[in-house]
Amino acid sequence: MEDAAVLALAHRQARILITLDKDFGELAVVRRQPHAGIVRLVALSAATQGPACVHVLSTKAGALGQGALITLHRGRIRVRR
């Protein structure tokens, strides 16, 4: 599936999309494609990706519920609404 189709499917199903791919952010911000929240993981080891996702999903659930784009990069969390 193409990225736009994946993002549209996640939106229809009200699912948060977790990705390593920056193209989803472009679809959401530049092209204003609707979504149910995006978490992008940047430069995280495979061993830290799971715990990082659990942390952001539990601490930023409200922002994600409002369709935020969250970027996790080595301990930093950036929230774009």
N, CA, C and O atoms as a Maestro MAE file, in Angstrom:
{
 s_m_m2io_version
 :::
 2.0.0
}

f_m_ct {
 s_m_title
 :::
 protein
 m_atom[324] {
  # First column is atom index #
  i_m_mmod_type
  r_m_x_coord
  r_m_y_coord
  r_m_z_coord
  i_m_residue_number
  s_m_chain_name
  s_m_pdb_residue_name
  s_m_pdb_atom_name
  i_m_atomic_number
  :::
  1 25 0.839 -1.188 0.000 1 A "MET " " N  " 7
  2 3 0.000 0.000 0.000 1 A "MET " " CA " 6
  3 2 0.883 1.251 0.000 1 A "MET " " C  " 6
  4 15 1.975 1.257 0.568 1 A "MET " " O  " 8
  5 25 0.401 2.274 -0.628 2 A "GLU " " N  " 7
  6 3 1.106 3.555 -0.593 2 A "GLU " " CA " 6
  7 2 0.864 4.227 0.749 2 A "GLU " " C  " 6
  8 15 -0.108 3.930 1.444 2 A "GLU " " O  " 8
  9 25 1.770 5.141 1.105 3 A "ASP " " N  " 7
  10 3 1.673 5.813 2.396 3 A "ASP " " CA " 6
  11 2 0.334 6.515 2.586 3 A "ASP " " C  " 6
  12 15 -0.257 6.426 3.662 3 A "ASP " " O  " 8
  13 25 -0.149 7.206 1.572 4 A "ALA " " N  " 7
  14 3 -1.417 7.928 1.684 4 A "ALA " " CA " 6
  15 2 -2.566 6.973 1.990 4 A "ALA " " C  " 6
  16 15 -3.466 7.311 2.759 4 A "ALA " " O  " 8
  17 25 -2.539 5.785 1.394 5 A "ALA " " N  " 7
  18 3 -3.587 4.795 1.637 5 A "ALA " " CA " 6
  19 2 -3.481 4.231 3.053 5 A "ALA " " C  " 6
  20 15 -4.502 3.990 3.697 5 A "ALA " " O  " 8
  21 25 -2.272 4.021 3.540 6 A "VAL " " N  " 7
  22 3 -2.071 3.524 4.908 6 A "VAL " " CA " 6
  23 2 -2.595 4.550 5.904 6 A "VAL " " C  " 6
  24 15 -3.295 4.195 6.852 6 A "VAL " " O  " 8
  25 25 -2.258 5.827 5.693 7 A "LEU " " N  " 7
  26 3 -2.707 6.880 6.599 7 A "LEU " " CA " 6
  27 2 -4.228 7.025 6.561 7 A "LEU " " C  " 6
  28 15 -4.853 7.229 7.602 7 A "LEU " " O  " 8
  29 25 -4.823 6.923 5.389 8 A "ALA " " N  " 7
  30 3 -6.283 7.012 5.256 8 A "ALA " " CA " 6
  31 2 -6.964 5.846 5.972 8 A "ALA " " C  " 6
  32 15 -7.978 6.039 6.643 8 A "ALA " " O  " 8
  33 25 -6.418 4.647 5.835 9 A "LEU " " N  " 7
  34 3 -6.976 3.476 6.510 9 A "LEU " " CA " 6
  35 2 -6.893 3.634 8.032 9 A "LEU " " C  " 6
  36 15 -7.859 3.357 8.742 9 A "LEU " " O  " 8
  37 25 -5.746 4.074 8.521 10 A "ALA " " N  " 7
  38 3 -5.589 4.291 9.967 10 A "ALA " " CA " 6
  39 2 -6.595 5.332 10.453 10 A "ALA " " C  " 6
  40 15 -7.170 5.183 11.531 10 A "ALA " " O  " 8
  41 25 -6.807 6.376 9.669 11 A "HIS " " N  " 7
  42 3 -7.774 7.409 10.047 11 A "HIS " " CA " 6
  43 2 -9.189 6.842 10.100 11 A "HIS " " C  " 6
  44 15 -9.918 7.082 11.063 11 A "HIS " " O  " 8
  45 25 -9.578 6.096 9.078 12 A "ARG " " N  " 7
  46 3 -10.930 5.499 9.045 12 A "ARG " " CA " 6
  47 2 -11.157 4.581 10.241 12 A "ARG " " C  " 6
  48 15 -12.265 4.504 10.772 12 A "ARG " " O  " 8
  49 25 -10.120 3.899 10.654 13 A "GLN " " N  " 7
  50 3 -10.238 2.966 11.771 13 A "GLN " " CA " 6
  51 2 -9.911 3.616 13.121 13 A "GLN " " C  " 6
  52 15 -9.872 2.942 14.151 13 A "GLN " " O  " 8
  53 25 -9.677 4.938 13.102 14 A "ALA " " N  " 7
  54 3 -9.342 5.698 14.318 14 A "ALA " " CA " 6
  55 2 -8.138 5.101 15.038 14 A "ALA " " C  " 6
  56 15 -8.141 4.942 16.259 14 A "ALA " " O  " 8
  57 25 -7.111 4.776 14.261 15 A "ARG " " N  " 7
  58 3 -5.889 4.185 14.815 15 A "ARG " " CA " 6
  59 2 -4.727 5.164 14.741 15 A "ARG " " C  " 6
  60 15 -4.586 5.908 13.770 15 A "ARG " " O  " 8
  61 25 -3.907 5.154 15.769 16 A "ILE " " N  " 7
  62 3 -2.679 5.942 15.776 16 A "ILE " " CA " 6
  63 2 -1.656 5.191 14.940 16 A "ILE " " C  " 6
  64 15 -1.494 3.979 15.081 16 A "ILE " " O  " 8
  65 25 -0.973 5.912 14.078 17 A "LEU " " N  " 7
  66 3 0.037 5.313 13.222 17 A "LEU " " CA " 6
  67 2 1.415 5.523 13.851 17 A "LEU " " C  " 6
  68 15 1.799 6.658 14.134 17 A "LEU " " O  " 8
  69 25 2.148 4.457 14.066 18 A "ILE " " N  " 7
  70 3 3.514 4.528 14.588 18 A "ILE " " CA " 6
  71 2 4.437 4.135 13.452 18 A "ILE " " C  " 6
  72 15 4.257 3.087 12.831 18 A "ILE " " O  " 8
  73 25 5.435 4.984 13.177 19 A "THR " " N  " 7
  74 3 6.257 4.787 11.993 19 A "THR " " CA " 6
  75 2 7.689 5.270 12.194 19 A "THR " " C  " 6
  76 15 7.984 6.050 13.100 19 A "THR " " O  " 8
  77 25 8.561 4.788 11.330 20 A "LEU " " N  " 7
  78 3 9.928 5.297 11.236 20 A "LEU " " CA " 6
  79 2 10.057 6.248 10.043 20 A "LEU " " C  " 6
  80 15 11.097 6.879 9.855 20 A "LEU " " O  " 8
  81 25 9.013 6.342 9.255 21 A "ASP " " N  " 7
  82 3 9.010 7.033 7.964 21 A "ASP " " CA " 6
  83 2 8.536 8.483 8.096 21 A "ASP " " C  " 6
  84 15 7.427 8.728 8.570 21 A "ASP " " O  " 8
  85 25 9.356 9.436 7.686 22 A "LYS " " N  " 7
  86 3 8.981 10.849 7.794 22 A "LYS " " CA " 6
  87 2 7.938 11.265 6.763 22 A "LYS " " C  " 6
  88 15 7.348 12.338 6.890 22 A "LYS " " O  " 8
  89 25 7.700 10.449 5.756 23 A "ASP " " N  " 7
  90 3 6.723 10.805 4.721 23 A "ASP " " CA " 6
  91 2 5.309 10.963 5.284 23 A "ASP " " C  " 6
  92 15 4.518 11.733 4.739 23 A "ASP " " O  " 8
  93 25 4.981 10.257 6.354 24 A "PHE " " N  " 7
  94 3 3.653 10.385 6.942 24 A "PHE " " CA " 6
  95 2 3.451 11.775 7.540 24 A "PHE " " C  " 6
  96 15 2.350 12.324 7.485 24 A "PHE " " O  " 8
  97 25 4.501 12.337 8.105 25 A "GLY " " N  " 7
  98 3 4.422 13.703 8.619 25 A "GLY " " CA " 6
  99 2 4.156 14.695 7.513 25 A "GLY " " C  " 6
  100 15 3.377 15.632 7.690 25 A "GLY " " O  " 8
  101 25 4.795 14.500 6.371 26 A "GLU " " N  " 7
  102 3 4.558 15.378 5.228 26 A "GLU " " CA " 6
  103 2 3.108 15.264 4.760 26 A "GLU " " C  " 6
  104 15 2.469 16.274 4.464 26 A "GLU " " O  " 8
  105 25 2.593 14.053 4.693 27 A "LEU " " N  " 7
  106 3 1.196 13.870 4.295 27 A "LEU " " CA " 6
  107 2 0.253 14.602 5.251 27 A "LEU " " C  " 6
  108 15 -0.725 15.213 4.822 27 A "LEU " " O  " 8
  109 25 0.554 14.535 6.537 28 A "ALA " " N  " 7
  110 3 -0.318 15.143 7.535 28 A "ALA " " CA " 6
  111 2 -0.186 16.660 7.577 28 A "ALA " " C  " 6
  112 15 -1.188 17.366 7.690 28 A "ALA " " O  " 8
  113 25 1.040 17.166 7.487 29 A "VAL " " N  " 7
  114 3 1.272 18.599 7.664 29 A "VAL " " CA " 6
  115 2 1.159 19.362 6.351 29 A "VAL " " C  " 6
  116 15 0.397 20.324 6.254 29 A "VAL " " O  " 8
  117 25 1.907 18.941 5.352 30 A "VAL " " N  " 7
  118 3 1.945 19.682 4.083 30 A "VAL " " CA " 6
  119 2 0.682 19.445 3.269 30 A "VAL " " C  " 6
  120 15 0.080 20.386 2.752 30 A "VAL " " O  " 8
  121 25 0.292 18.200 3.161 31 A "ARG " " N  " 7
  122 3 -0.888 17.868 2.343 31 A "ARG " " CA " 6
  123 2 -2.186 17.861 3.143 31 A "ARG " " C  " 6
  124 15 -3.268 17.680 2.586 31 A "ARG " " O  " 8
  125 25 -2.067 18.060 4.450 32 A "ARG " " N  " 7
  126 3 -3.225 18.136 5.347 32 A "ARG " " CA " 6
  127 2 -4.156 16.924 5.251 32 A "ARG " " C  " 6
  128 15 -5.378 17.048 5.331 32 A "ARG " " O  " 8
  129 25 -3.542 15.749 5.077 33 A "GLN " " N  " 7
  130 3 -4.346 14.526 5.045 33 A "GLN " " CA " 6
  131 2 -4.811 14.219 6.468 33 A "GLN " " C  " 6
  132 15 -3.998 14.207 7.392 33 A "GLN " " O  " 8
  133 25 -6.098 13.974 6.655 34 A "PRO " " N  " 7
  134 3 -6.593 13.694 8.005 34 A "PRO " " CA " 6
  135 2 -5.983 12.415 8.573 34 A "PRO " " C  " 6
  136 15 -5.666 11.474 7.845 34 A "PRO " " O  " 8
  137 25 -5.831 12.412 9.885 35 A "HIS " " N  " 7
  138 3 -5.268 11.240 10.562 35 A "HIS " " CA " 6
  139 2 -5.752 11.233 11.994 35 A "HIS " " C  " 6
  140 15 -6.301 12.221 12.483 35 A "HIS " " O  " 8
  141 25 -5.544 10.108 12.664 36 A "ALA " " N  " 7
  142 3 -5.968 9.942 14.052 36 A "ALA " " CA " 6
  143 2 -4.791 10.019 15.014 36 A "ALA " " C  " 6
  144 15 -4.875 9.536 16.143 36 A "ALA " " O  " 8
  145 25 -3.702 10.623 14.573 37 A "GLY " " N  " 7
  146 3 -2.492 10.729 15.384 37 A "GLY " " CA " 6
  147 2 -1.368 9.923 14.767 37 A "GLY " " C  " 6
  148 15 -1.570 8.812 14.276 37 A "GLY " " O  " 8
  149 25 -0.169 10.509 14.802 38 A "ILE " " N  " 7
  150 3 1.013 9.855 14.232 38 A "ILE " " CA " 6
  151 2 2.137 9.955 15.252 38 A "ILE " " C  " 6
  152 15 2.368 11.016 15.833 38 A "ILE " " O  " 8
  153 25 2.833 8.846 15.465 39 A "VAL " " N  " 7
  154 3 4.041 8.826 16.283 39 A "VAL " " CA " 6
  155 2 5.177 8.405 15.375 39 A "VAL " " C  " 6
  156 15 5.152 7.317 14.799 39 A "VAL " " O  " 8
  157 25 6.177 9.270 15.247 40 A "ARG " " N  " 7
  158 3 7.337 8.966 14.406 40 A "ARG " " CA " 6
  159 2 8.546 8.737 15.298 40 A "ARG " " C  " 6
  160 15 8.862 9.557 16.160 40 A "ARG " " O  " 8
  161 25 9.215 7.618 15.083 41 A "LEU " " N  " 7
  162 3 10.397 7.253 15.848 41 A "LEU " " CA " 6
  163 2 11.638 7.595 15.038 41 A "LEU " " C  " 6
  164 15 11.771 7.178 13.887 41 A "LEU " " O  " 8
  165 25 12.550 8.357 15.644 42 A "VAL " " N  " 7
  166 3 13.753 8.796 14.939 42 A "VAL " " CA " 6
  167 2 14.985 8.375 15.742 42 A "VAL " " C  " 6
  168 15 15.112 8.708 16.920 42 A "VAL " " O  " 8
  169 25 15.876 7.650 15.101 43 A "ALA " " N  " 7
  170 3 17.176 7.282 15.681 43 A "ALA " " CA " 6
  171 2 17.049 6.556 17.020 43 A "ALA " " C  " 6
  172 15 17.850 6.778 17.928 43 A "ALA " " O  " 8
  173 25 16.055 5.702 17.140 44 A "LEU " " N  " 7
  174 3 15.902 4.887 18.342 44 A "LEU " " CA " 6
  175 2 16.289 3.452 18.012 44 A "LEU " " C  " 6
  176 15 15.937 2.933 16.953 44 A "LEU " " O  " 8
  177 25 17.006 2.823 18.912 45 A "SER " " N  " 7
  178 3 17.367 1.427 18.687 45 A "SER " " CA " 6
  179 2 16.119 0.571 18.773 45 A "SER " " C  " 6
  180 15 15.114 0.975 19.359 45 A "SER " " O  " 8
  181 25 16.189 -0.608 18.189 46 A "ALA " " N  " 7
  182 3 15.052 -1.524 18.220 46 A "ALA " " CA " 6
  183 2 14.651 -1.843 19.657 46 A "ALA " " C  " 6
  184 15 13.466 -2.010 19.949 46 A "ALA " " O  " 8
  185 25 15.624 -1.928 20.547 47 A "ALA " " N  " 7
  186 3 15.346 -2.264 21.947 47 A "ALA " " CA " 6
  187 2 14.609 -1.150 22.682 47 A "ALA " " C  " 6
  188 15 13.905 -1.420 23.655 47 A "ALA " " O  " 8
  189 25 14.757 0.091 22.238 48 A "THR " " N  " 7
  190 3 14.111 1.202 22.940 48 A "THR " " CA " 6
  191 2 12.803 1.651 22.283 48 A "THR " " C  " 6
  192 15 12.065 2.447 22.863 48 A "THR " " O  " 8
  193 25 12.513 1.157 21.094 49 A "GLN " " N  " 7
  194 3 11.312 1.600 20.391 49 A "GLN " " CA " 6
  195 2 10.029 1.232 21.139 49 A "GLN " " C  " 6
  196 15 9.139 2.070 21.279 49 A "GLN " " O  " 8
  197 25 9.924 0.014 21.611 50 A "GLY " " N  " 7
  198 3 8.726 -0.435 22.330 50 A "GLY " " CA " 6
  199 2 8.470 0.381 23.590 50 A "GLY " " C  " 6
  200 15 7.383 0.937 23.752 50 A "GLY " " O  " 8
  201 25 9.463 0.463 24.495 51 A "PRO " " N  " 7
  202 3 9.254 1.270 25.702 51 A "PRO " " CA " 6
  203 2 8.975 2.743 25.392 51 A "PRO " " C  " 6
  204 15 8.185 3.379 26.091 51 A "PRO " " O  " 8
  205 25 9.605 3.285 24.367 52 A "ALA " " N  " 7
  206 3 9.359 4.682 23.989 52 A "ALA " " CA " 6
  207 2 7.915 4.865 23.529 52 A "ALA " " C  " 6
  208 15 7.273 5.859 23.869 52 A "ALA " " O  " 8
  209 25 7.408 3.911 22.759 53 A "CYS " " N  " 7
  210 3 6.013 3.979 22.298 53 A "CYS " " CA " 6
  211 2 5.045 3.892 23.470 53 A "CYS " " C  " 6
  212 15 4.078 4.652 23.534 53 A "CYS " " O  " 8
  213 25 5.292 2.981 24.389 54 A "VAL " " N  " 7
  214 3 4.431 2.841 25.563 54 A "VAL " " CA " 6
  215 2 4.418 4.155 26.341 54 A "VAL " " C  " 6
  216 15 3.362 4.611 26.779 54 A "VAL " " O  " 8
  217 25 5.586 4.758 26.510 55 A "HIS " " N  " 7
  218 3 5.679 6.017 27.246 55 A "HIS " " CA " 6
  219 2 4.881 7.125 26.566 55 A "HIS " " C  " 6
  220 15 4.090 7.809 27.215 55 A "HIS " " O  " 8
  221 25 5.083 7.303 25.274 56 A "VAL " " N  " 7
  222 3 4.396 8.399 24.589 56 A "VAL " " CA " 6
  223 2 2.896 8.147 24.497 56 A "VAL " " C  " 6
  224 15 2.110 9.089 24.600 56 A "VAL " " O  " 8
  225 25 2.485 6.907 24.306 57 A "LEU " " N  " 7
  226 3 1.057 6.603 24.239 57 A "LEU " " CA " 6
  227 2 0.369 6.847 25.579 57 A "LEU " " C  " 6
  228 15 -0.799 7.234 25.616 57 A "LEU " " O  " 8
  229 25 1.078 6.623 26.666 58 A "SER " " N  " 7
  230 3 0.470 6.833 27.982 58 A "SER " " CA " 6
  231 2 0.533 8.290 28.428 58 A "SER " " C  " 6
  232 15 -0.356 8.744 29.149 58 A "SER " " O  " 8
  233 25 1.549 9.026 28.024 59 A "THR " " N  " 7
  234 3 1.684 10.403 28.494 59 A "THR " " CA " 6
  235 2 1.114 11.435 27.528 59 A "THR " " C  " 6
  236 15 0.828 12.562 27.934 59 A "THR " " O  " 8
  237 25 0.946 11.081 26.280 60 A "LYS " " N  " 7
  238 3 0.466 12.042 25.274 60 A "LYS " " CA " 6
  239 2 -0.826 11.585 24.611 60 A "LYS " " C  " 6
  240 15 -1.122 11.983 23.485 60 A "LYS " " O  " 8
  241 25 -1.591 10.756 25.299 61 A "ALA " " N  " 7
  242 3 -2.836 10.215 24.728 61 A "ALA " " CA " 6
  243 2 -3.808 11.323 24.334 61 A "ALA " " C  " 6
  244 15 -4.457 11.237 23.292 61 A "ALA " " O  " 8
  245 25 -3.912 12.355 25.154 62 A "GLY " " N  " 7
  246 3 -4.826 13.451 24.851 62 A "GLY " " CA " 6
  247 2 -4.469 14.162 23.566 62 A "GLY " " C  " 6
  248 15 -5.340 14.435 22.741 62 A "GLY " " O  " 8
  249 25 -3.186 14.465 23.386 63 A "ALA " " N  " 7
  250 3 -2.730 15.138 22.167 63 A "ALA " " CA " 6
  251 2 -2.933 14.241 20.952 63 A "ALA " " C  " 6
  252 15 -3.357 14.709 19.895 63 A "ALA " " O  " 8
  253 25 -2.632 12.959 21.099 64 A "LEU " " N  " 7
  254 3 -2.824 12.030 19.984 64 A "LEU " " CA " 6
  255 2 -4.299 11.907 19.633 64 A "LEU " " C  " 6
  256 15 -4.654 11.798 18.459 64 A "LEU " " O  " 8
  257 25 -5.151 11.925 20.642 65 A "GLY " " N  " 7
  258 3 -6.582 11.863 20.405 65 A "GLY " " CA " 6
  259 2 -7.114 13.055 19.630 65 A "GLY " " C  " 6
  260 15 -8.177 12.990 19.013 65 A "GLY " " O  " 8
  261 25 -6.358 14.146 19.669 66 A "GLN " " N  " 7
  262 3 -6.716 15.345 18.921 66 A "GLN " " CA " 6
  263 2 -5.971 15.424 17.592 66 A "GLN " " C  " 6
  264 15 -5.995 16.460 16.927 66 A "GLN " " O  " 8
  265 25 -5.311 14.336 17.205 67 A "GLY " " N  " 7
  266 3 -4.645 14.275 15.908 67 A "GLY " " CA " 6
  267 2 -3.257 14.870 15.867 67 A "GLY " " C  " 6
  268 15 -2.851 15.411 14.839 67 A "GLY " " O  " 8
  269 25 -2.521 14.784 16.957 68 A "ALA " " N  " 7
  270 3 -1.164 15.331 16.993 68 A "ALA " " CA " 6
  271 2 -0.193 14.461 16.195 68 A "ALA " " C  " 6
  272 15 -0.417 13.267 15.993 68 A "ALA " " O  " 8
  273 25 0.881 15.093 15.755 69 A "LEU " " N  " 7
  274 3 2.026 14.411 15.155 69 A "LEU " " CA " 6
  275 2 3.131 14.495 16.192 69 A "LEU " " C  " 6
  276 15 3.601 15.585 16.517 69 A "LEU " " O  " 8
  277 25 3.545 13.357 16.707 70 A "ILE " " N  " 7
  278 3 4.557 13.324 17.766 70 A "ILE " " CA " 6
  279 2 5.813 12.666 17.229 70 A "ILE " " C  " 6
  280 15 5.768 11.592 16.629 70 A "ILE " " O  " 8
  281 25 6.936 13.336 17.460 71 A "THR " " N  " 7
  282 3 8.231 12.814 17.045 71 A "THR " " CA " 6
  283 2 9.040 12.472 18.281 71 A "THR " " C  " 6
  284 15 9.225 13.313 19.161 71 A "THR " " O  " 8
  285 25 9.528 11.228 18.350 72 A "LEU " " N  " 7
  286 3 10.403 10.785 19.438 72 A "LEU " " CA " 6
  287 2 11.812 10.664 18.885 72 A "LEU " " C  " 6
  288 15 12.055 9.938 17.921 72 A "LEU " " O  " 8
  289 25 12.736 11.385 19.507 73 A "HIS " " N  " 7
  290 3 14.116 11.360 19.031 73 A "HIS " " CA " 6
  291 2 15.044 11.336 20.225 73 A "HIS " " C  " 6
  292 15 15.265 12.366 20.861 73 A "HIS " " O  " 8
  293 25 15.589 10.175 20.536 74 A "ARG " " N  " 7
  294 3 16.565 10.003 21.620 74 A "ARG " " CA " 6
  295 2 16.188 10.732 22.902 74 A "ARG " " C  " 6
  296 15 16.939 11.576 23.391 74 A "ARG " " O  " 8
  297 25 15.045 10.406 23.429 75 A "GLY " " N  " 7
  298 3 14.624 10.966 24.710 75 A "GLY " " CA " 6
  299 2 13.878 12.293 24.606 75 A "GLY " " C  " 6
  300 15 13.345 12.774 25.606 75 A "GLY " " O  " 8
  301 25 13.830 12.886 23.436 76 A "ARG " " N  " 7
  302 3 13.084 14.131 23.264 76 A "ARG " " CA " 6
  303 2 11.740 13.818 22.628 76 A "ARG " " C  " 6
  304 15 11.634 12.943 21.769 76 A "ARG " " O  " 8
  305 25 10.728 14.534 23.053 77 A "ILE " " N  " 7
  306 3 9.390 14.367 22.494 77 A "ILE " " CA " 6
  307 2 8.946 15.713 21.945 77 A "ILE " " C  " 6
  308 15 8.899 16.706 22.670 77 A "ILE " " O  " 8
  309 25 8.620 15.738 20.658 78 A "ARG " " N  " 7
  310 3 8.106 16.960 20.021 78 A "ARG " " CA " 6
  311 2 6.668 16.704 19.613 78 A "ARG " " C  " 6
  312 15 6.377 15.740 18.906 78 A "ARG " " O  " 8
  313 25 5.773 17.568 20.060 79 A "VAL " " N  " 7
  314 3 4.355 17.431 19.755 79 A "VAL " " CA " 6
  315 2 3.947 18.563 18.818 79 A "VAL " " C  " 6
  316 15 4.125 19.742 19.127 79 A "VAL " " O  " 8
  317 25 3.407 18.186 17.689 80 A "ARG " " N  " 7
  318 3 2.879 19.164 16.741 80 A "ARG " " CA " 6
  319 2 1.397 18.897 16.586 80 A "ARG " " C  " 6
  320 15 0.982 17.803 16.205 80 A "ARG " " O  " 8
  321 25 0.619 19.898 16.883 81 A "ARG " " N  " 7
  322 3 -0.839 19.749 16.825 81 A "ARG " " CA " 6
  323 2 -1.362 20.165 15.484 81 A "ARG " " C  " 6
  324 15 -2.569 20.109 15.248 81 A "ARG " " O  " 8
  :::
 }
 m_bond[323] {
  # First column is bond index #
  i_m_from
  i_m_to
  i_m_order
  :::
  1 1 2 1
  2 2 3 1
  3 3 4 2
  4 3 5 1
  5 5 6 1
  6 6 7 1
  7 7 8 2
  8 7 9 1
  9 9 10 1
  10 10 11 1
  11 11 12 2
  12 11 13 1
  13 13 14 1
  14 14 15 1
  15 15 16 2
  16 15 17 1
  17 17 18 1
  18 18 19 1
  19 19 20 2
  20 19 21 1
  21 21 22 1
  22 22 23 1
  23 23 24 2
  24 23 25 1
  25 25 26 1
  26 26 27 1
  27 27 28 2
  28 27 29 1
  29 29 30 1
  30 30 31 1
  31 31 32 2
  32 31 33 1
  33 33 34 1
  34 34 35 1
  35 35 36 2
  36 35 37 1
  37 37 38 1
  38 38 39 1
  39 39 40 2
  40 39 41 1
  41 41 42 1
  42 42 43 1
  43 43 44 2
  44 43 45 1
  45 45 46 1
  46 46 47 1
  47 47 48 2
  48 47 49 1
  49 49 50 1
  50 50 51 1
  51 51 52 2
  52 51 53 1
  53 53 54 1
  54 54 55 1
  55 55 56 2
  56 55 57 1
  57 57 58 1
  58 58 59 1
  59 59 60 2
  60 59 61 1
  61 61 62 1
  62 62 63 1
  63 63 64 2
  64 63 65 1
  65 65 66 1
  66 66 67 1
  67 67 68 2
  68 67 69 1
  69 69 70 1
  70 70 71 1
  71 71 72 2
  72 71 73 1
  73 73 74 1
  74 74 75 1
  75 75 76 2
  76 75 77 1
  77 77 78 1
  78 78 79 1
  79 79 80 2
  80 79 81 1
  81 81 82 1
  82 82 83 1
  83 83 84 2
  84 83 85 1
  85 85 86 1
  86 86 87 1
  87 87 88 2
  88 87 89 1
  89 89 90 1
  90 90 91 1
  91 91 92 2
  92 91 93 1
  93 93 94 1
  94 94 95 1
  95 95 96 2
  96 95 97 1
  97 97 98 1
  98 98 99 1
  99 99 100 2
  100 99 101 1
  101 101 102 1
  102 102 103 1
  103 103 104 2
  104 103 105 1
  105 105 106 1
  106 106 107 1
  107 107 108 2
  108 107 109 1
  109 109 110 1
  110 110 111 1
  111 111 112 2
  112 111 113 1
  113 113 114 1
  114 114 115 1
  115 115 116 2
  116 115 117 1
  117 117 118 1
  118 118 119 1
  119 119 120 2
  120 119 121 1
  121 121 122 1
  122 122 123 1
  123 123 124 2
  124 123 125 1
  125 125 126 1
  126 126 127 1
  127 127 128 2
  128 127 129 1
  129 129 130 1
  130 130 131 1
  131 131 132 2
  132 131 133 1
  133 133 134 1
  134 134 135 1
  135 135 136 2
  136 135 137 1
  137 137 138 1
  138 138 139 1
  139 139 140 2
  140 139 141 1
  141 141 142 1
  142 142 143 1
  143 143 144 2
  144 143 145 1
  145 145 146 1
  146 146 147 1
  147 147 148 2
  148 147 149 1
  149 149 150 1
  150 150 151 1
  151 151 152 2
  152 151 153 1
  153 153 154 1
  154 154 155 1
  155 155 156 2
  156 155 157 1
  157 157 158 1
  158 158 159 1
  159 159 160 2
  160 159 161 1
  161 161 162 1
  162 162 163 1
  163 163 164 2
  164 163 165 1
  165 165 166 1
  166 166 167 1
  167 167 168 2
  168 167 169 1
  169 169 170 1
  170 170 171 1
  171 171 172 2
  172 171 173 1
  173 173 174 1
  174 174 175 1
  175 175 176 2
  176 175 177 1
  177 177 178 1
  178 178 179 1
  179 179 180 2
  180 179 181 1
  181 181 182 1
  182 182 183 1
  183 183 184 2
  184 183 185 1
  185 185 186 1
  186 186 187 1
  187 187 188 2
  188 187 189 1
  189 189 190 1
  190 190 191 1
  191 191 192 2
  192 191 193 1
  193 193 194 1
  194 194 195 1
  195 195 196 2
  196 195 197 1
  197 197 198 1
  198 198 199 1
  199 199 200 2
  200 199 201 1
  201 201 202 1
  202 202 203 1
  203 203 204 2
  204 203 205 1
  205 205 206 1
  206 206 207 1
  207 207 208 2
  208 207 209 1
  209 209 210 1
  210 210 211 1
  211 211 212 2
  212 211 213 1
  213 213 214 1
  214 214 215 1
  215 215 216 2
  216 215 217 1
  217 217 218 1
  218 218 219 1
  219 219 220 2
  220 219 221 1
  221 221 222 1
  222 222 223 1
  223 223 224 2
  224 223 225 1
  225 225 226 1
  226 226 227 1
  227 227 228 2
  228 227 229 1
  229 229 230 1
  230 230 231 1
  231 231 232 2
  232 231 233 1
  233 233 234 1
  234 234 235 1
  235 235 236 2
  236 235 237 1
  237 237 238 1
  238 238 239 1
  239 239 240 2
  240 239 241 1
  241 241 242 1
  242 242 243 1
  243 243 244 2
  244 243 245 1
  245 245 246 1
  246 246 247 1
  247 247 248 2
  248 247 249 1
  249 249 250 1
  250 250 251 1
  251 251 252 2
  252 251 253 1
  253 253 254 1
  254 254 255 1
  255 255 256 2
  256 255 257 1
  257 257 258 1
  258 258 259 1
  259 259 260 2
  260 259 261 1
  261 261 262 1
  262 262 263 1
  263 263 264 2
  264 263 265 1
  265 265 266 1
  266 266 267 1
  267 267 268 2
  268 267 269 1
  269 269 270 1
  270 270 271 1
  271 271 272 2
  272 271 273 1
  273 273 274 1
  274 274 275 1
  275 275 276 2
  276 275 277 1
  277 277 278 1
  278 278 279 1
  279 279 280 2
  280 279 281 1
  281 281 282 1
  282 282 283 1
  283 283 284 2
  284 283 285 1
  285 285 286 1
  286 286 287 1
  287 287 288 2
  288 287 289 1
  289 289 290 1
  290 290 291 1
  291 291 292 2
  292 291 293 1
  293 293 294 1
  294 294 295 1
  295 295 296 2
  296 295 297 1
  297 297 298 1
  298 298 299 1
  299 299 300 2
  300 299 301 1
  301 301 302 1
  302 302 303 1
  303 303 304 2
  304 303 305 1
  305 305 306 1
  306 306 307 1
  307 307 308 2
  308 307 309 1
  309 309 310 1
  310 310 311 1
  311 311 312 2
  312 311 313 1
  313 313 314 1
  314 314 315 1
  315 315 316 2
  316 315 317 1
  317 317 318 1
  318 318 319 1
  319 319 320 2
  320 319 321 1
  321 321 322 1
  322 322 323 1
  323 323 324 2
  :::
 }
}
